Amino acid sequence: MEKFRLQLFDLVEISVTEDADKLGTLVFGNSKSFVNKSIECATGRNGFEQWKELIQETLERTAPTSFLFKVDWKNNKSNNETLYFRYVTGVSEESMAHLLARYEALRTIPVAISKKYAIGLPVCISIRIHRSEAMSVSIYYEISGKTAGEIENILTGIAEMMQWPADAIQSMLCKLDFMTGIGHPQYMAIGIPDKAIKISYPKVSVRDFGTCLDSFTTQECRKKEMKSLCRKLRQPALNYLGLKFNQQGCGWKAYLVISKKHAANSINYNITF
């Protein structure tokens, strides 16, 4: 990670989940050189080479304004890599058509969502290269201006478009109803081709995060680890709490920021490529 020494020193975001063996690290950038560094960093691992041209083409066609590069680690070794392209005014169907062309059955869903539910153009695209050398894409929308009822209607419509069974949709709606007591979501994403729906809740307090863990029947030892981590980083709230729904259920991912501005925010992981 020496290519990102400055970003790692200035600010890094980590993600943690139910699985104690998994960790995500994210660094931020706002230039094409950042993307090129990310590609250089990932090339040669997890089949990244075969997708490099597509990533560079997406960069040129969609003209993002800022970026994230994420590495997911499993047992301290890199597991997959993700590039996030972010947009101030959104990205059009035409601009990302080449990226979605390979997903014939699902590629029309983002367009249908934008038109039917008036949620505007996507504000972020993520391209993830998995350890299996497969590629997946997520399309993100800003939904902070929508009411809870509107969001439930949108997500129900998306799930039906992706042919989820009725019980999976009902399970998602029950979880969303519970989350109305925690906070209001800012982003919604569609996962392609895994037919997943992702919801991001900003600034969830550590107390409310604990309540969420109870609702997920998270193991007691993992709850204690999460509380200890939040105390160590001296953060009263998560940067984001992400929920990922699919036809099998729902999982969670907590995002925390480590910054040089907060000397106490130090944490050591033995992570190697």
Rosetta blueprint (number, residue, H / E / L):
1 M L
2 E H
3 K H
4 F H
5 R H
6 L H
7 Q H
8 L H
9 F H
10 D H
11 L E
12 V E
13 E E
14 I E
15 S E
16 V E
17 T E
18 E L
19 D L
20 A L
21 D L
22 K E
23 L E
24 G E
25 T E
26 L E
27 V E
28 F E
29 G E
30 N L
31 S L
32 K H
33 S H
34 F H
35 V H
36 N H
37 K H
38 S H
39 I H
40 E H
41 C H
42 A H
43 T L
44 G L
45 R L
46 N L
47 G L
48 F H
49 E H
50 Q H
51 W H
52 K H
53 E H
54 L H
55 I H
56 Q H
57 E H
58 T H
59 L H
60 E H
61 R H
62 T H
63 A L
64 P L
65 T L
66 S E
67 F E
68 L E
69 F E
70 K E
71 V E
72 D E
73 W E
74 K E
75 N L
76 N L
77 K E
78 S E
79 N E
80 N E
81 E E
82 T E
83 L E
84 Y E
85 F E
86 R E
87 Y L
88 V L
89 T L
90 G L
91 V L
92 S L
93 E H
94 E H
95 S H
96 M H
97 A H
98 H H
99 L H
100 L H
101 A L
102 R L
103 Y L
104 E L
105 A L
106 L L
107 R L
108 T L
109 I H
110 P H
111 V H
112 A H
113 I H
114 S H
115 K H
116 K H
117 Y H
118 A L
119 I L
120 G L
121 L L
122 P L
123 V L
124 C E
125 I E
126 S E
127 I E
128 R E
129 I E
130 H L
131 R L
132 S L
133 E L
134 A L
135 M E
136 S E
137 V E
138 S E
139 I E
140 Y E
141 Y E
142 E E
143 I L
144 S L
145 G L
146 K L
147 T L
148 A H
149 G H
150 E H
151 I H
152 E H
153 N H
154 I H
155 L H
156 T H
157 G H
158 I H
159 A H
160 E H
161 M H
162 M L
163 Q L
164 W L
165 P L
166 A H
167 D H
168 A H
169 I H
170 Q H
171 S H
172 M H
173 L H
174 C H
175 K H
176 L H
177 D H
178 F H
179 M H
180 T L
181 G L
182 I L
183 G L
184 H L
185 P L
186 Q L
187 Y E
188 M E
189 A E
190 I E
191 G E
192 I E
193 P L
194 D L
195 K L
196 A E
197 I E
198 K E
199 I E
200 S E
201 Y E
202 P E
203 K L
204 V L
205 S E
206 V H
207 R H
208 D H
209 F H
210 G H
211 T H
212 C H
213 L H
214 D H
215 S H
216 F L
217 T L
218 T L
219 Q L
220 E H
221 C H
222 R H
223 K H
224 K H
225 E H
226 M H
227 K H
228 S H
229 L H
230 C H
231 R H
232 K H
233 L L
234 R L
235 Q L
236 P L
237 A E
238 L L
239 N L
240 Y E
241 L E
242 G E
243 L E
244 K E
245 F E
246 N E
247 Q L
248 Q L
249 G E
250 C E
251 G E
252 W E
253 K E
254 A E
255 Y E
256 L E
257 V E
258 I E
259 S E
260 K L
261 K L
262 H L
263 A L
264 A L
265 N L
266 S L
267 I L
268 N L
269 Y L
270 N L
271 I L
272 T E
273 F L
